[in-house]
Amino acid sequence: MDPQEFFALFGAGRRPDPYPHYRRWRERYPVAELAERMFAVSGLGEATQVLRDPAFGHPEPEYLDPADRLPDQPVDESGRVVRAFLSLNPPDHTRLRRLVAKAFTPRMVERLTPRIEEITASLVDRAPAGFDLMTSLAKPLPVEVIAELLGVPLDDRERFAEWSHAMARALDPPFLQHPDSVEPAVRARQSFVRYFRSLAQERRREPGEDLLSALVAVSDAGDVLSEGELLVTLTLLLIAGHETTTNLIGNGVLALLRHDGVGAAAPERVVEETLRYDSPVQLTARTALRDTALGEVKVPAGSQAIVLIGAANRDPSTGGDVFDPSRTPGRHLAFGQGIHFCLGAPLARLEGRIVFRELARRLPKLRLAGDPEWNATTTLRGLATLPVVAS
């Protein structure tokens, strides 16, 4: 198989609607060997297996010579790169996720509900008759929420959003990354680490009721987060809690406006159908930790499996290419599966429900006012602009 056929799925010209191309690829190649020890997985059953099966995981963190480390790059005492739990295997993953989950509780998320409602209502009410929904609502809301959750001072939230966007651009796999995105992402990550190292020190001296204070103080039978683990966890929470929710809102509103409008269905169902139909996360990757198989395809240990979440979610058994927010929610892979299921899923769902509900209440005649523009990223799929008019 020519790998270029696979890479062509992600060309800029296909960005507005890659799904017909995904469908043809999925029907032909639910599992495709692109090169030696490199596989593309687009079938729903096979993708689910990769995400759930302990035979797949992540490479072990690498050791870095001090001369090769980037400034402010977290490493442990032995010189290993410190990774967020999302990129670790058990038992390291189990330990870190348990610690973070003790701080990032459902109660903490639920406590944000009145504030999310207040921010959403304010942003919607301030919007003029014609506006860009991304600039006016989808982008500022999640960064306000995650910043408030972490206890970031109000004056710092603009650069907080800039760092998040720069880091998100570098999440694409190397074969999809634009060289110009790498250096800004490195600088943003360094700035972010320096900022939160300082803010964490403040929270140790004067704890508050925010998530950062909880993460600084969390312990489990005497085990605590190291400084490096704290910093990479905060980086993960920033991108996962900001960029993906922005994309959920934008992608969902666009689908609704191309369907029956923003008041067409229950907000809970709109959220789940958007996650399935136009997932904010389109790709993820796993490494085969031992020799295994996907269907009849043998996958040697050490192979990389690129999971096309966007393709798998459009399987005919889940609803295929039809957007129907009135349907009973079916399964999807937007938040992952198994031990790596997204810890922030309840917060993303909460924000999505509130936004879709408030748009239906406050701007029931909302409609498109032009063609949207898409961000030049693939792993995280979302809109750069979404022009709308309120009546």
N, C-alpha and C positions, 0 to 999 in steps of 0.2 A: 504494500500500500504506500502511496505517495503521501508523506506527512503534510505536504503543502495543501492537499485537499482538506485536511483538518484545519490547518491554520487559516485557510480562506473563510472558514465559518465566521471569523471574527473581524473581517474587513470593515473599514469605516463605512462603506456603502451599505452594509447590512445592519448597521447599528440600530436604525429606527425599528426594524422588525426582523430579528434573526431567526424567528421561530419556524418559518417554513423550511429554512435550511437545516435547522436542528432536527425537524421532523424527518426529512429525507435521510439525514445522516443516521438518526436513531433507528429508523426502519431497516437500514442496510447494515449498520454496524453498532449493535447494542454494546459490544465490546470490540475494540479495534486495537491491534498492535501497531503503533505508529513507528516505533523503532525498537532496537534492542532494549528491553527493560523499561519501556515506556508505553502505557496503554491509555486509551480514551474510553470512558465508561459513560454511556448515555441511556441505557435501558433502565427503567425504573427498578426492576427487581435486582439487577446487578449493581446499580448505584446504591440502593439500600443496603445490599450486602457489604459493599466496601465501607460504608459509614458505620455499620453495626458490628462487623466481624472483627474480633481481636487479632485476626491474622493480618489486619491492616492497621497501620499507625503512623508514626513519624520517625524520621532518623534521629539518632541520639544527638544531643547538643554537641557542637564541636568545641575543641580546645583552641584557644587563641594565644599566640605568643604576644607578650605585651607590646612589641613593636608593631603588631598587626591590628591592634584594637583601635576602634574609632574613639574620639573623645567622648567621655560620658557613657560609654557602652557598658551596661551592667554585666559583670562576670562573677562567678562564685569563687570560693577560696582556692579551688584547684585550677582556675583559669577557664572553666567552661562558660560558654555564653549562657546567660540566664534567659529563659524563654517563658512566655505566658503559658498557663496550663493548657490552653487550646492546642498548643504545639508539642505537647509532651505525652508520653505513654505512662501507664501505671508502672510502678507505684507513685512516681513523681506527680503525675496528673492527679491521682486520687488525693494525695496530700494537699496540694495547692488548691484544688477546686473545693475541697472540704473547708479549708480555711476561709476562702473568699465567700463561699456560700453562707458561712456563719455570720459574716458582716453584711452581705448583700441579700437581705432577707425579703420574703414576700411582704412582710409588714412595712418595711421601709419603702418598697415600691408603692404599696397601696396608700401610704401616707402622702404620697406626692399627688394623688388624684385631684384634690381641690386646686392645687397650684397649677397643674397642667391645664385644667379647665379654665382657670383665670388667664393664663398666658394665651391659650388658644383663642378665647373670646376677645381678648384685647387685640391680638394680631388680625383676626378676621374683621373686627369692627373698624379698625384703622385703615383697612384696605380701601383704595378708591374704586370707582366703578369699573375701571379697566386696570388690571395689574398682572404682574408676573407672580404666579402662585409659589414658585420656588423661592424667590427672593423675599416675598412678604410673609410666607407661612412655613413651607416645608423645610427650609434651611434654618431659620432662626429658632423655631420651636424646639427641635431636639437638642440643639446646643444649649439653649437656656435650661432645659430639663436636666441634661447630664451635668452641666456646670453647677446647677443648684444641688443636685444629688451629691456631687463631690465636694461642694462647699467652695467653689471658685468665686472670688470676689467679682462683683458686677463689672468693674472697670476692666477686668482681664479677659472677658468672655469673647471679645472680637478676635484677639490673636489666638485664643483657644480654638476657635472655629477654623482659622487659617491653618494652624498646625495640623488639625485633624484632616482637612481636605488635602493638604500636601502629602501626608502619610498614606492616605487612602489611594492616591494615584499610583503609589509604588507597590500595591498589593497584587497587581497582575503578574502572572508567571513571566520569566525572562523573555520568552519568545513573543510576548505581547507588549512588553514594556517599551515605552518611548524613552530614549536615553536622557531626554531633558527632564524627566520626572524623578530621576534617582537622586541627584544632588539636593534639590529642594526638600525631598523627603528625609534625607539624612540630616539636613540642617534643622528641619522641623522637629525631628525626633530628639536631637540634642537639646534644642531649646525647651522642649516639653520635659525632658528628664531633669534639666537644671531647675526649671520652674517648680516641678512637683517635689524635687528633693528639698527645696527651700520651704515649700508649703507644708510638707510632711513634718519638718522640724517644728514649725509653728504649732501644728496640731498636737504634737507630742507635749509641747509646753502648755497649750491651752486647747484641750479637746472640745469639739462641738458635737452636734447631733447629725453631722453629715457622714457620708460613706467613707471619705478619706480618714476621718477620725476613727471610725469603726475598724477600718483595715489596719491602721497603725496599731490599734489596741488588741486586735483579734488574736486569740490563742486557742490551741487545742491540745490538751494534756501537756502544756508547757511548750508546745511547738508554736512558732510565730513566723510571720513573713519576714524574710531578710529585706534589706533596703532594695536590692536588685529585683527581688520578686515583687515587692510592692510597686516599683516603678514600671515594670513590664505589665503588671496587672492593670495599672491605671491607663497605660497606653492602649491596651486591649479594650478596656471599658470605654475609652474615648471614641475610638473608631467604631466599635460595635454598637455603642449607644447613640452615636450621632449620625454617621454617614448612612448606615443601613436604614435607620428610621426615616431620615430625609427621603431616601429612595422609596420606601414603602408608601409614604404619603403621596409623593409625586406620581409614582407609577399607578397607585390606586385611583387618584383623582382623574388622571388621564383616561384610564380604562372606563371609569364611570361616565365621564363626559362623552365618550365614544359609544356608550351603551344607552342607558335610559336616564342619565343624570345623577346628581349627588344624593338625591333622596329616594333612590330606587329600591334599597334593601337595608336590612338591619346592619348596623355598623360592624358587629361581630363577624357577620358573614362576609362583608366587604373585605375586612382584614384578611381572613383566611383565603378567600378567592384570589385576592391580589398576590398574596405570598405564593400561591400555586401558579397563577397565570403569568405573572411577570416578576419573578423573584428578585429582591434586591441583591442577593448573592447568587451569582450565576455559576461560579466555578469553585471547586476546592480540590485538594490533592491529598493523597495518602501514599504511604510506602508499604509494600508487602514485607512483613517482618519474618515471614517464612514462605517456603514454596506452598502455593495454594492454587485455586482455580476459580474462575468466574464462568459459570456454565461449563461449556466444553473447552474454554480457553485456559491454558496453563499459564500461571503468573509466577515467575521465579522470585525467590527472596531478593529484596533490594530493588525491585521494580517500582516505578512510580505510576500511580493510577490517577489520572486527571478525571474528576467526576463532573460531568456537565449537568449541574442541578437544573438549569433552565430547560434543558431538553428532557430530562427525566420527569420533571413536574408536569409536562404536557402529554404524558402517556394517555392514551384513550380511556383507560380505566379511571382516571382522575377527572376527566372532563375535556381532555385534549385541548384544542385551540379555541374553544368557545368560552368566553367570559360570561359567567352567570352567577352574580353575587346572591341570587336567591336560593341557590342550591345548598343542600346540607353539606357542610364542609367535609371534604375528603382528605386523604393523606397527602402530604407534600414533604419535601426535603429542605424547605427554605431555612429551617433552624437546625438542620443536621439531624442526626440520629444517634442513638447509643450514648456512650459515656461523654461524647463531645456535644451533646444537645445544648443549644445556646442558653447560657445562664440568664441572659438578659431578655429572653423571649417574653416574659410577663410584662416588662416595661414597654417593649416595642408594641405589643398588642394593646396595652392600655392607651398609649399615645395615639395609635391608629384609630381605635374605637372613638376616642374623644374628638379627634379631628373630623372624622367622617360624620359623626353625629352633629357637631357644631356647624359644619358646612351645610348640612341638610336643613338645620333649623334657621340659620342666619342668612344663607345665600342659596335658597332653593332653586333659583333660576340660573345658577352659574352655568356658563357655557364657554367653549373654546373661542378664542379670538385670534387664532393664527396657528402656525405650525410650531410644535415644540422642538427644542434642540436637546440632543443627548450628550452626556459627558463622554469624554474620550477614554473611558475605562471599560473593561470587560468583566473582571471579577465582581466588582460592585457596579450593578446596572442602575443608572438613574438619570434624571433629567437635569440639564443645565438651566433651561428656561421652560416655562409653561404659561403662555399668555392666555388670560381668561377675562371674561367680562361678567359682572354680577347680574346683569338683567338684559 
